[in-house]
């Protein structure tokens, strides 16, 4: 529903009016949601608040702000992908329920 909210916000950019029940019904139809009349009323107010907040964010001057993926700089936070042999083959085969010709035998799952 987040994508729908963003699409709706871009459509209603600069719109100061309340979101109508008809708007909520349209968004619900796009999202394949069945809403009660009470939920439609609640969501119309919530969507209006969300669109208002997005419009408020659109007014912020971001001219000299560089795009970022994280709030703090993160470089090479992932460990190196190095193959390691952490287990002794004979120990693993010794504790496996079924062993055949040096391999762990598992039940057949596909005919």
N, C-alpha and C positions, 0 to 999 in steps of 0.2 A: 504494500500500500504506500510505502515511502516514495516509490517512483511516481505513483499517481499523484501524490501530494505535490511533488516537485513540478510535475507537468502542469497541474492545476495552478500552482503558484506562478509559473511563468505565463500562463494564459491570463491570469487575473492581476498581473504585475501592475501596480499603481492603483488597483481597484480599492476603493475605500468602503464599498458597500458590503453588507452581510452576505454570506453565502446562503443561498436559498435551499429549501428542502429539495427542489428540483435538481440543483447542482449536486447535492449529496446523493440523490437517487442515481444520477448519471455516473458519478464516481463509483458507487456501489455496483452498478451494472458492469462497468469496466473491470472491476475487481472480482466480479462474480460473487458478490456478497448479498445475502438476504438480510435486510434490516427491518426492525420493527419501527413503528411511528415514533416511539420514544427515543430509539437510537438515532433516527434521522434528525430529530430535534437537537439531541446532544452533539452529534457529529457536525451539524451545521455551525454551531457555536464554536466547537473546537477547531474546525477547519478555518473558520474566519480568524480565529486567534493565530493559527499557524501561518496563514497567508499574511496576516498583519505583521507578524514577526519577521517573515522572510522579506517583506517590503521594507521593514526597518533595517534589516541587514544590507539590503541593496543600496541604502543611502550612505553606508559607510565608505569613506574614501580609501580605496585599496590600490591606488595608483603606484605607489613605491613598495608594495608588499610582494615579495617573491612567493610563487606557489610552493606549497610544501605538502608532504605526505604525513609528517609527524611534527608535533609541537617542539620537539627538541631534536638536534642533529643526531642521526643514528647511521653509523658507517660500519659495514662488515659485522653485523650482529649475529650472523649465522656461522656456526662452526664449519670448518673444512669437511668436505664429504670424503672421508678416508675409509677404505675398506679395512676392517679389523677382524681378526679371527679370535673372538673372545671365548669361544667354547671348545672344549675338547670333544672331538667326534666320538670317541669311544665311550665317554661318559654319557653323552646324549643318547647314543644307541642303547646303552645299558639301562637307562630309565624309561625308554620308549616301550609301549605295550606290545608293538609288533615291529620286528626288524627282519629284513630279508635282503640278503646279499650286500650288506653294508649300508642299506638305506632304511629310513623309517617308512613302514608301510601304513597307509591310511585307507579307510574304507572307500569303496568306489561310490561316487555320488552321481555320475553321469553314465547312462546306459549307452 
